[in-house]
């Protein structure tokens, strides 16, 4: 299962609710990207969500 290496965000489950309020199961998937980041002077490949990538690039 896809999971963010920084914040731990993973797939969540819930319901799609139609106009008649019939509930069917659905998934809420985070936007996980494989990126290369510099960590302690080394380049490391990590799976990060888009929000963490945005935060890291803003702080860098």
mmCIF file as Biopython writes it, N, C-alpha, C and O atoms, coordinates in Angstrom:
data_model
#
loop_
_atom_site.group_PDB
_atom_site.id
_atom_site.type_symbol
_atom_site.label_atom_id
_atom_site.label_alt_id
_atom_site.label_comp_id
_atom_site.label_asym_id
_atom_site.label_entity_id
_atom_site.label_seq_id
_atom_site.pdbx_PDB_ins_code
_atom_site.Cartn_x
_atom_site.Cartn_y
_atom_site.Cartn_z
_atom_site.occupancy
_atom_site.B_iso_or_equiv
_atom_site.auth_seq_id
_atom_site.auth_asym_id
_atom_site.pdbx_PDB_model_num
ATOM 1   N N  . UNK A ? 1  ? 0.845   -1.181 0.000  1.0 0.0 1  A 1 
ATOM 2   C CA . UNK A ? 1  ? 0.000   0.000  0.000  1.0 0.0 1  A 1 
ATOM 3   C C  . UNK A ? 1  ? 0.888   1.242  0.000  1.0 0.0 1  A 1 
ATOM 4   O O  . UNK A ? 1  ? 1.895   1.295  0.706  1.0 0.0 1  A 1 
ATOM 5   N N  . UNK A ? 2  ? 0.508   2.230  -0.792 1.0 0.0 2  A 1 
ATOM 6   C CA . UNK A ? 2  ? 1.276   3.472  -0.880 1.0 0.0 2  A 1 
ATOM 7   C C  . UNK A ? 2  ? 1.155   4.249  0.427  1.0 0.0 2  A 1 
ATOM 8   O O  . UNK A ? 2  ? 0.063   4.412  0.973  1.0 0.0 2  A 1 
ATOM 9   N N  . UNK A ? 3  ? 2.292   4.721  0.912  1.0 0.0 3  A 1 
ATOM 10  C CA . UNK A ? 3  ? 2.327   5.466  2.167  1.0 0.0 3  A 1 
ATOM 11  C C  . UNK A ? 3  ? 3.430   6.515  2.072  1.0 0.0 3  A 1 
ATOM 12  O O  . UNK A ? 3  ? 4.508   6.241  1.544  1.0 0.0 3  A 1 
ATOM 13  N N  . UNK A ? 4  ? 3.162   7.711  2.581  1.0 0.0 4  A 1 
ATOM 14  C CA . UNK A ? 4  ? 4.155   8.780  2.596  1.0 0.0 4  A 1 
ATOM 15  C C  . UNK A ? 4  ? 5.216   8.449  3.647  1.0 0.0 4  A 1 
ATOM 16  O O  . UNK A ? 4  ? 4.888   8.119  4.787  1.0 0.0 4  A 1 
ATOM 17  N N  . UNK A ? 5  ? 6.499   8.541  3.252  1.0 0.0 5  A 1 
ATOM 18  C CA . UNK A ? 5  ? 7.596   8.231  4.180  1.0 0.0 5  A 1 
ATOM 19  C C  . UNK A ? 5  ? 7.780   9.306  5.239  1.0 0.0 5  A 1 
ATOM 20  O O  . UNK A ? 5  ? 8.401   9.049  6.270  1.0 0.0 5  A 1 
ATOM 21  N N  . UNK A ? 6  ? 7.259   10.499 5.010  1.0 0.0 6  A 1 
ATOM 22  C CA . UNK A ? 6  ? 7.452   11.596 5.956  1.0 0.0 6  A 1 
ATOM 23  C C  . UNK A ? 6  ? 6.304   11.719 6.957  1.0 0.0 6  A 1 
ATOM 24  O O  . UNK A ? 6  ? 6.539   11.772 8.164  1.0 0.0 6  A 1 
ATOM 25  N N  . UNK A ? 7  ? 5.062   11.764 6.463  1.0 0.0 7  A 1 
ATOM 26  C CA . UNK A ? 7  ? 3.923   11.992 7.365  1.0 0.0 7  A 1 
ATOM 27  C C  . UNK A ? 7  ? 3.097   10.737 7.621  1.0 0.0 7  A 1 
ATOM 28  O O  . UNK A ? 7  ? 2.254   10.735 8.518  1.0 0.0 7  A 1 
ATOM 29  N N  . UNK A ? 8  ? 3.318   9.666  6.851  1.0 0.0 8  A 1 
ATOM 30  C CA . UNK A ? 8  ? 2.596   8.420  7.068  1.0 0.0 8  A 1 
ATOM 31  C C  . UNK A ? 8  ? 1.213   8.383  6.442  1.0 0.0 8  A 1 
ATOM 32  O O  . UNK A ? 8  ? 0.436   7.467  6.712  1.0 0.0 8  A 1 
ATOM 33  N N  . UNK A ? 9  ? 0.895   9.369  5.608  1.0 0.0 9  A 1 
ATOM 34  C CA . UNK A ? 9  ? -0.421  9.416  4.969  1.0 0.0 9  A 1 
ATOM 35  C C  . UNK A ? 9  ? -0.585  8.196  4.059  1.0 0.0 9  A 1 
ATOM 36  O O  . UNK A ? 9  ? 0.308   7.871  3.275  1.0 0.0 9  A 1 
ATOM 37  N N  . UNK A ? 10 ? -1.742  7.520  4.172  1.0 0.0 10 A 1 
ATOM 38  C CA . UNK A ? 10 ? -1.998  6.320  3.384  1.0 0.0 10 A 1 
ATOM 39  C C  . UNK A ? 10 ? -3.445  6.333  2.902  1.0 0.0 10 A 1 
ATOM 40  O O  . UNK A ? 10 ? -4.190  7.273  3.178  1.0 0.0 10 A 1 
ATOM 41  N N  . UNK A ? 11 ? -3.838  5.288  2.184  1.0 0.0 11 A 1 
ATOM 42  C CA . UNK A ? 11 ? -5.195  5.191  1.664  1.0 0.0 11 A 1 
ATOM 43  C C  . UNK A ? 11 ? -6.203  5.146  2.798  1.0 0.0 11 A 1 
ATOM 44  O O  . UNK A ? 11 ? -6.034  4.392  3.756  1.0 0.0 11 A 1 
ATOM 45  N N  . UNK A ? 12 ? -7.259  5.960  2.690  1.0 0.0 12 A 1 
ATOM 46  C CA . UNK A ? 12 ? -8.347  5.979  3.666  1.0 0.0 12 A 1 
ATOM 47  C C  . UNK A ? 12 ? -9.582  5.427  2.990  1.0 0.0 12 A 1 
ATOM 48  O O  . UNK A ? 12 ? -9.694  5.471  1.765  1.0 0.0 12 A 1 
ATOM 49  N N  . UNK A ? 13 ? -10.505 4.910  3.770  1.0 0.0 13 A 1 
ATOM 50  C CA . UNK A ? 13 ? -11.722 4.323  3.226  1.0 0.0 13 A 1 
ATOM 51  C C  . UNK A ? 13 ? -12.936 5.086  3.709  1.0 0.0 13 A 1 
ATOM 52  O O  . UNK A ? 13 ? -12.945 5.631  4.813  1.0 0.0 13 A 1 
ATOM 53  N N  . UNK A ? 14 ? -13.957 5.119  2.875  1.0 0.0 14 A 1 
ATOM 54  C CA . UNK A ? 14 ? -15.177 5.816  3.241  1.0 0.0 14 A 1 
ATOM 55  C C  . UNK A ? 14 ? -16.305 5.384  2.330  1.0 0.0 14 A 1 
ATOM 56  O O  . UNK A ? 14 ? -16.288 4.274  1.798  1.0 0.0 14 A 1 
ATOM 57  N N  . UNK A ? 15 ? -17.288 6.255  2.148  1.0 0.0 15 A 1 
ATOM 58  C CA . UNK A ? 15 ? -18.449 5.962  1.326  1.0 0.0 15 A 1 
ATOM 59  C C  . UNK A ? 15 ? -18.645 7.042  0.268  1.0 0.0 15 A 1 
ATOM 60  O O  . UNK A ? 15 ? -18.410 8.225  0.511  1.0 0.0 15 A 1 
ATOM 61  N N  . UNK A ? 16 ? -19.083 6.604  -0.915 1.0 0.0 16 A 1 
ATOM 62  C CA . UNK A ? 16 ? -19.652 7.519  -1.881 1.0 0.0 16 A 1 
ATOM 63  C C  . UNK A ? 16 ? -21.131 7.580  -1.550 1.0 0.0 16 A 1 
ATOM 64  O O  . UNK A ? 16 ? -21.769 6.541  -1.379 1.0 0.0 16 A 1 
ATOM 65  N N  . UNK A ? 17 ? -21.686 8.773  -1.458 1.0 0.0 17 A 1 
ATOM 66  C CA . UNK A ? 17 ? -23.095 8.924  -1.107 1.0 0.0 17 A 1 
ATOM 67  C C  . UNK A ? 17 ? -23.815 9.549  -2.295 1.0 0.0 17 A 1 
ATOM 68  O O  . UNK A ? 17 ? -23.508 10.667 -2.709 1.0 0.0 17 A 1 
ATOM 69  N N  . UNK A ? 18 ? -24.776 8.807  -2.835 1.0 0.0 18 A 1 
ATOM 70  C CA . UNK A ? 18 ? -25.514 9.283  -4.003 1.0 0.0 18 A 1 
ATOM 71  C C  . UNK A ? 18 ? -26.616 10.263 -3.577 1.0 0.0 18 A 1 
ATOM 72  O O  . UNK A ? 18 ? -26.812 10.523 -2.390 1.0 0.0 18 A 1 
ATOM 73  N N  . UNK A ? 19 ? -27.312 10.786 -4.557 1.0 0.0 19 A 1 
ATOM 74  C CA . UNK A ? 19 ? -28.409 11.726 -4.282 1.0 0.0 19 A 1 
ATOM 75  C C  . UNK A ? 19 ? -29.500 11.075 -3.426 1.0 0.0 19 A 1 
ATOM 76  O O  . UNK A ? 19 ? -30.151 11.741 -2.620 1.0 0.0 19 A 1 
ATOM 77  N N  . UNK A ? 20 ? -29.691 9.753  -3.615 1.0 0.0 20 A 1 
ATOM 78  C CA . UNK A ? 20 ? -30.694 9.026  -2.826 1.0 0.0 20 A 1 
ATOM 79  C C  . UNK A ? 20 ? -30.114 8.477  -1.520 1.0 0.0 20 A 1 
ATOM 80  O O  . UNK A ? 20 ? -30.771 7.704  -0.823 1.0 0.0 20 A 1 
ATOM 81  N N  . UNK A ? 21 ? -28.897 8.875  -1.193 1.0 0.0 21 A 1 
ATOM 82  C CA . UNK A ? 21 ? -28.182 8.480  0.023  1.0 0.0 21 A 1 
ATOM 83  C C  . UNK A ? 21 ? -27.843 6.993  0.091  1.0 0.0 21 A 1 
ATOM 84  O O  . UNK A ? 21 ? -27.691 6.437  1.178  1.0 0.0 21 A 1 
ATOM 85  N N  . UNK A ? 22 ? -27.726 6.350  -1.074 1.0 0.0 22 A 1 
ATOM 86  C CA . UNK A ? 22 ? -27.215 4.979  -1.121 1.0 0.0 22 A 1 
ATOM 87  C C  . UNK A ? 22 ? -25.709 5.076  -0.948 1.0 0.0 22 A 1 
ATOM 88  O O  . UNK A ? 22 ? -25.044 5.816  -1.672 1.0 0.0 22 A 1 
ATOM 89  N N  . UNK A ? 23 ? -25.172 4.333  0.005  1.0 0.0 23 A 1 
ATOM 90  C CA . UNK A ? 23 ? -23.743 4.410  0.297  1.0 0.0 23 A 1 
ATOM 91  C C  . UNK A ? 23 ? -23.014 3.217  -0.313 1.0 0.0 23 A 1 
ATOM 92  O O  . UNK A ? 23 ? -23.405 2.066  -0.120 1.0 0.0 23 A 1 
ATOM 93  N N  . UNK A ? 24 ? -21.940 3.517  -1.057 1.0 0.0 24 A 1 
ATOM 94  C CA . UNK A ? 24 ? -21.091 2.467  -1.613 1.0 0.0 24 A 1 
ATOM 95  C C  . UNK A ? 24 ? -19.666 2.746  -1.170 1.0 0.0 24 A 1 
ATOM 96  O O  . UNK A ? 24 ? -19.277 3.901  -0.999 1.0 0.0 24 A 1 
ATOM 97  N N  . UNK A ? 25 ? -18.889 1.686  -0.985 1.0 0.0 25 A 1 
ATOM 98  C CA . UNK A ? 25 ? -17.516 1.840  -0.499 1.0 0.0 25 A 1 
ATOM 99  C C  . UNK A ? 25 ? -16.630 2.499  -1.551 1.0 0.0 25 A 1 
ATOM 100 O O  . UNK A ? 25 ? -16.785 2.256  -2.747 1.0 0.0 25 A 1 
ATOM 101 N N  . UNK A ? 26 ? -15.706 3.332  -1.094 1.0 0.0 26 A 1 
ATOM 102 C CA . UNK A ? 26 ? -14.738 3.968  -1.976 1.0 0.0 26 A 1 
ATOM 103 C C  . UNK A ? 26 ? -13.435 4.175  -1.221 1.0 0.0 26 A 1 
ATOM 104 O O  . UNK A ? 26 ? -13.372 3.979  -0.007 1.0 0.0 26 A 1 
ATOM 105 N N  . UNK A ? 27 ? -12.386 4.574  -1.953 1.0 0.0 27 A 1 
ATOM 106 C CA . UNK A ? 27 ? -11.065 4.825  -1.376 1.0 0.0 27 A 1 
ATOM 107 C C  . UNK A ? 27 ? -10.681 6.275  -1.616 1.0 0.0 27 A 1 
ATOM 108 O O  . UNK A ? 27 ? -10.987 6.848  -2.662 1.0 0.0 27 A 1 
ATOM 109 N N  . UNK A ? 28 ? -10.004 6.862  -0.629 1.0 0.0 28 A 1 
ATOM 110 C CA . UNK A ? 28 ? -9.406  8.182  -0.766 1.0 0.0 28 A 1 
ATOM 111 C C  . UNK A ? 28 ? -7.898  7.958  -0.815 1.0 0.0 28 A 1 
ATOM 112 O O  . UNK A ? 28 ? -7.284  7.659  0.210  1.0 0.0 28 A 1 
ATOM 113 N N  . UNK A ? 29 ? -7.295  8.101  -1.996 1.0 0.0 29 A 1 
ATOM 114 C CA . UNK A ? 29 ? -5.873  7.816  -2.167 1.0 0.0 29 A 1 
ATOM 115 C C  . UNK A ? 29 ? -5.066  9.112  -2.135 1.0 0.0 29 A 1 
ATOM 116 O O  . UNK A ? 29 ? -5.424  10.075 -2.812 1.0 0.0 29 A 1 
ATOM 117 N N  . UNK A ? 30 ? -3.971  9.150  -1.350 1.0 0.0 30 A 1 
ATOM 118 C CA . UNK A ? 30 ? -3.122  10.342 -1.343 1.0 0.0 30 A 1 
ATOM 119 C C  . UNK A ? 30 ? -2.294  10.414 -2.623 1.0 0.0 30 A 1 
ATOM 120 O O  . UNK A ? 30 ? -2.067  9.403  -3.287 1.0 0.0 30 A 1 
ATOM 121 N N  . UNK A ? 31 ? -1.851  11.610 -2.955 1.0 0.0 31 A 1 
ATOM 122 C CA . UNK A ? 31 ? -1.044  11.838 -4.153 1.0 0.0 31 A 1 
ATOM 123 C C  . UNK A ? 31 ? 0.414   11.530 -3.817 1.0 0.0 31 A 1 
ATOM 124 O O  . UNK A ? 31 ? 1.170   12.430 -3.452 1.0 0.0 31 A 1 
ATOM 125 N N  . UNK A ? 32 ? 0.814   10.249 -3.938 1.0 0.0 32 A 1 
ATOM 126 C CA . UNK A ? 32 ? 2.159   9.795  -3.587 1.0 0.0 32 A 1 
ATOM 127 C C  . UNK A ? 32 ? 3.056   9.856  -4.819 1.0 0.0 32 A 1 
ATOM 128 O O  . UNK A ? 32 ? 2.704   9.341  -5.880 1.0 0.0 32 A 1 
ATOM 129 N N  . UNK A ? 33 ? 4.219   10.491 -4.670 1.0 0.0 33 A 1 
ATOM 130 C CA . UNK A ? 33 ? 5.196   10.616 -5.750 1.0 0.0 33 A 1 
ATOM 131 C C  . UNK A ? 33 ? 6.536   10.052 -5.283 1.0 0.0 33 A 1 
ATOM 132 O O  . UNK A ? 33 ? 6.897   10.181 -4.113 1.0 0.0 33 A 1 
ATOM 133 N N  . UNK A ? 34 ? 7.276   9.424  -6.211 1.0 0.0 34 A 1 
ATOM 134 C CA . UNK A ? 34 ? 8.633   8.959  -5.919 1.0 0.0 34 A 1 
ATOM 135 C C  . UNK A ? 34 ? 9.584   10.106 -6.260 1.0 0.0 34 A 1 
ATOM 136 O O  . UNK A ? 34 ? 9.684   10.502 -7.422 1.0 0.0 34 A 1 
ATOM 137 N N  . UNK A ? 35 ? 10.286  10.644 -5.253 1.0 0.0 35 A 1 
ATOM 138 C CA . UNK A ? 35 ? 11.185  11.772 -5.472 1.0 0.0 35 A 1 
ATOM 139 C C  . UNK A ? 35 ? 12.553  11.464 -4.876 1.0 0.0 35 A 1 
ATOM 140 O O  . UNK A ? 35 ? 12.684  10.632 -3.978 1.0 0.0 35 A 1 
ATOM 141 N N  . UNK A ? 36 ? 13.556  12.142 -5.388 1.0 0.0 36 A 1 
ATOM 142 C CA . UNK A ? 36 ? 14.914  12.028 -4.854 1.0 0.0 36 A 1 
ATOM 143 C C  . UNK A ? 36 ? 15.179  13.255 -4.003 1.0 0.0 36 A 1 
ATOM 144 O O  . UNK A ? 36 ? 15.066  14.384 -4.481 1.0 0.0 36 A 1 
ATOM 145 N N  . UNK A ? 37 ? 15.534  13.038 -2.738 1.0 0.0 37 A 1 
ATOM 146 C CA . UNK A ? 37 ? 15.815  14.132 -1.811 1.0 0.0 37 A 1 
ATOM 147 C C  . UNK A ? 37 ? 17.212  13.949 -1.241 1.0 0.0 37 A 1 
ATOM 148 O O  . UNK A ? 37 ? 17.734  12.836 -1.186 1.0 0.0 37 A 1 
ATOM 149 N N  . UNK A ? 38 ? 17.809  15.056 -0.818 1.0 0.0 38 A 1 
ATOM 150 C CA . UNK A ? 38 ? 19.119  15.006 -0.189 1.0 0.0 38 A 1 
ATOM 151 C C  . UNK A ? 38 ? 18.930  14.898 1.314  1.0 0.0 38 A 1 
ATOM 152 O O  . UNK A ? 38 ? 18.282  15.744 1.931  1.0 0.0 38 A 1 
ATOM 153 N N  . UNK A ? 39 ? 19.503  13.846 1.901  1.0 0.0 39 A 1 
ATOM 154 C CA . UNK A ? 39 ? 19.360  13.591 3.328  1.0 0.0 39 A 1 
ATOM 155 C C  . UNK A ? 39 ? 20.745  13.291 3.895  1.0 0.0 39 A 1 
ATOM 156 O O  . UNK A ? 39 ? 21.364  12.293 3.526  1.0 0.0 39 A 1 
ATOM 157 N N  . UNK A ? 40 ? 21.225  14.139 4.779  1.0 0.0 40 A 1 
ATOM 158 C CA . UNK A ? 40 ? 22.562  13.990 5.367  1.0 0.0 40 A 1 
ATOM 159 C C  . UNK A ? 40 ? 23.648  13.922 4.298  1.0 0.0 40 A 1 
ATOM 160 O O  . UNK A ? 40 ? 24.598  13.148 4.418  1.0 0.0 40 A 1 
ATOM 161 N N  . UNK A ? 41 ? 23.503  14.739 3.249  1.0 0.0 41 A 1 
ATOM 162 C CA . UNK A ? 41 ? 24.502  14.799 2.187  1.0 0.0 41 A 1 
ATOM 163 C C  . UNK A ? 41 ? 24.395  13.678 1.171  1.0 0.0 41 A 1 
ATOM 164 O O  . UNK A ? 41 ? 25.211  13.616 0.252  1.0 0.0 41 A 1 
ATOM 165 N N  . UNK A ? 42 ? 23.424  12.794 1.301  1.0 0.0 42 A 1 
ATOM 166 C CA . UNK A ? 42 ? 23.245  11.692 0.347  1.0 0.0 42 A 1 
ATOM 167 C C  . UNK A ? 42 ? 21.910  11.858 -0.365 1.0 0.0 42 A 1 
ATOM 168 O O  . UNK A ? 42 ? 20.946  12.371 0.204  1.0 0.0 42 A 1 
ATOM 169 N N  . UNK A ? 43 ? 21.870  11.414 -1.620 1.0 0.0 43 A 1 
ATOM 170 C CA . UNK A ? 43 ? 20.617  11.440 -2.371 1.0 0.0 43 A 1 
ATOM 171 C C  . UNK A ? 43 ? 19.863  10.149 -2.097 1.0 0.0 43 A 1 
ATOM 172 O O  . UNK A ? 43 ? 20.404  9.056  -2.266 1.0 0.0 43 A 1 
ATOM 173 N N  . UNK A ? 44 ? 18.603  10.282 -1.672 1.0 0.0 44 A 1 
ATOM 174 C CA . UNK A ? 44 ? 17.789  9.136  -1.292 1.0 0.0 44 A 1 
ATOM 175 C C  . UNK A ? 44 ? 16.447  9.224  -2.014 1.0 0.0 44 A 1 
ATOM 176 O O  . UNK A ? 44 ? 15.857  10.300 -2.100 1.0 0.0 44 A 1 
ATOM 177 N N  . UNK A ? 45 ? 15.963  8.087  -2.535 1.0 0.0 45 A 1 
ATOM 178 C CA . UNK A ? 45 ? 14.634  8.045  -3.161 1.0 0.0 45 A 1 
ATOM 179 C C  . UNK A ? 45 ? 13.601  7.753  -2.092 1.0 0.0 45 A 1 
ATOM 180 O O  . UNK A ? 45 ? 13.744  6.814  -1.309 1.0 0.0 45 A 1 
ATOM 181 N N  . UNK A ? 46 ? 12.555  8.571  -2.069 1.0 0.0 46 A 1 
ATOM 182 C CA . UNK A ? 46 ? 11.499  8.410  -1.081 1.0 0.0 46 A 1 
ATOM 183 C C  . UNK A ? 46 ? 10.140  8.530  -1.747 1.0 0.0 46 A 1 
ATOM 184 O O  . UNK A ? 46 ? 10.002  9.146  -2.803 1.0 0.0 46 A 1 
ATOM 185 N N  . UNK A ? 47 ? 9.134   7.930  -1.112 1.0 0.0 47 A 1 
ATOM 186 C CA . UNK A ? 47 ? 7.740   8.099  -1.530 1.0 0.0 47 A 1 
ATOM 187 C C  . UNK A ? 47 ? 7.141   9.168  -0.641 1.0 0.0 47 A 1 
ATOM 188 O O  . UNK A ? 47 ? 6.976   8.962  0.561  1.0 0.0 47 A 1 
ATOM 189 N N  . UNK A ? 48 ? 6.812   10.325 -1.235 1.0 0.0 48 A 1 
ATOM 190 C CA . UNK A ? 48 ? 6.269   11.438 -0.471 1.0 0.0 48 A 1 
ATOM 191 C C  . UNK A ? 48 ? 4.947   11.888 -1.073 1.0 0.0 48 A 1 
ATOM 192 O O  . UNK A ? 48 ? 4.736   11.789 -2.282 1.0 0.0 48 A 1 
ATOM 193 N N  . UNK A ? 49 ? 4.055   12.386 -0.212 1.0 0.0 49 A 1 
ATOM 194 C CA . UNK A ? 49 ? 2.804   12.950 -0.720 1.0 0.0 49 A 1 
ATOM 195 C C  . UNK A ? 49 ? 3.097   14.351 -1.252 1.0 0.0 49 A 1 
ATOM 196 O O  . UNK A ? 49 ? 4.116   14.953 -0.915 1.0 0.0 49 A 1 
ATOM 197 N N  . UNK A ? 50 ? 2.195   14.860 -2.083 1.0 0.0 50 A 1 
ATOM 198 C CA . UNK A ? 50 ? 2.397   16.150 -2.730 1.0 0.0 50 A 1 
ATOM 199 C C  . UNK A ? 50 ? 2.520   17.273 -1.709 1.0 0.0 50 A 1 
ATOM 200 O O  . UNK A ? 50 ? 3.286   18.213 -1.920 1.0 0.0 50 A 1 
ATOM 201 N N  . UNK A ? 51 ? 1.776   17.192 -0.602 1.0 0.0 51 A 1 
ATOM 202 C CA . UNK A ? 51 ? 1.837   18.236 0.413  1.0 0.0 51 A 1 
ATOM 203 C C  . UNK A ? 51 ? 3.215   18.276 1.074  1.0 0.0 51 A 1 
ATOM 204 O O  . UNK A ? 51 ? 3.734   19.360 1.341  1.0 0.0 51 A 1 
ATOM 205 N N  . UNK A ? 52 ? 3.814   17.117 1.341  1.0 0.0 52 A 1 
ATOM 206 C CA . UNK A ? 52 ? 5.151   17.077 1.944  1.0 0.0 52 A 1 
ATOM 207 C C  . UNK A ? 52 ? 6.214   17.580 0.971  1.0 0.0 52 A 1 
ATOM 208 O O  . UNK A ? 52 ? 7.160   18.252 1.384  1.0 0.0 52 A 1 
ATOM 209 N N  . UNK A ? 53 ? 6.071   17.262 -0.318 1.0 0.0 53 A 1 
ATOM 210 C CA . UNK A ? 53 ? 7.007   17.765 -1.323 1.0 0.0 53 A 1 
ATOM 211 C C  . UNK A ? 53 ? 6.946   19.276 -1.375 1.0 0.0 53 A 1 
ATOM 212 O O  . UNK A ? 53 ? 7.981   19.938 -1.449 1.0 0.0 53 A 1 
ATOM 213 N N  . UNK A ? 54 ? 5.732   19.835 -1.336 1.0 0.0 54 A 1 
ATOM 214 C CA . UNK A ? 54 ? 5.550   21.283 -1.367 1.0 0.0 54 A 1 
ATOM 215 C C  . UNK A ? 54 ? 6.167   21.926 -0.132 1.0 0.0 54 A 1 
ATOM 216 O O  . UNK A ? 54 ? 6.838   22.953 -0.238 1.0 0.0 54 A 1 
ATOM 217 N N  . UNK A ? 55 ? 5.944   21.328 1.047  1.0 0.0 55 A 1 
ATOM 218 C CA . UNK A ? 55 ? 6.503   21.864 2.289  1.0 0.0 55 A 1 
ATOM 219 C C  . UNK A ? 55 ? 8.020   21.832 2.269  1.0 0.0 55 A 1 
ATOM 220 O O  . UNK A ? 55 ? 8.670   22.804 2.655  1.0 0.0 55 A 1 
ATOM 221 N N  . UNK A ? 56 ? 8.597   20.705 1.817  1.0 0.0 56 A 1 
ATOM 222 C CA . UNK A ? 56 ? 10.063  20.570 1.783  1.0 0.0 56 A 1 
ATOM 223 C C  . UNK A ? 56 ? 10.689  21.556 0.807  1.0 0.0 56 A 1 
ATOM 224 O O  . UNK A ? 56 ? 11.742  22.121 1.102  1.0 0.0 56 A 1 
ATOM 225 N N  . UNK A ? 57 ? 10.068  21.776 -0.348 1.0 0.0 57 A 1 
ATOM 226 C CA . UNK A ? 57 ? 10.646  22.700 -1.324 1.0 0.0 57 A 1 
ATOM 227 C C  . UNK A ? 57 ? 10.522  24.148 -0.838 1.0 0.0 57 A 1 
ATOM 228 O O  . UNK A ? 57 ? 11.369  24.981 -1.162 1.0 0.0 57 A 1 
ATOM 229 N N  . UNK A ? 58 ? 9.482   24.451 -0.070 1.0 0.0 58 A 1 
ATOM 230 C CA . UNK A ? 58 ? 9.301   25.800 0.466  1.0 0.0 58 A 1 
ATOM 231 C C  . UNK A ? 58 ? 10.340  26.086 1.551  1.0 0.0 58 A 1 
ATOM 232 O O  . UNK A ? 58 ? 10.826  27.213 1.653  1.0 0.0 58 A 1 
ATOM 233 N N  . UNK A ? 59 ? 10.684  25.093 2.355  1.0 0.0 59 A 1 
ATOM 234 C CA . UNK A ? 59 ? 11.636  25.269 3.453  1.0 0.0 59 A 1 
ATOM 235 C C  . UNK A ? 59 ? 13.082  25.172 3.002  1.0 0.0 59 A 1 
ATOM 236 O O  . UNK A ? 59 ? 13.984  25.563 3.742  1.0 0.0 59 A 1 
ATOM 237 N N  . UNK A ? 60 ? 13.321  24.657 1.799  1.0 0.0 60 A 1 
ATOM 238 C CA . UNK A ? 60 ? 14.700  24.471 1.327  1.0 0.0 60 A 1 
ATOM 239 C C  . UNK A ? 60 ? 15.283  25.752 0.782  1.0 0.0 60 A 1 
ATOM 240 O O  . UNK A ? 60 ? 16.434  25.770 0.345  1.0 0.0 60 A 1 
#
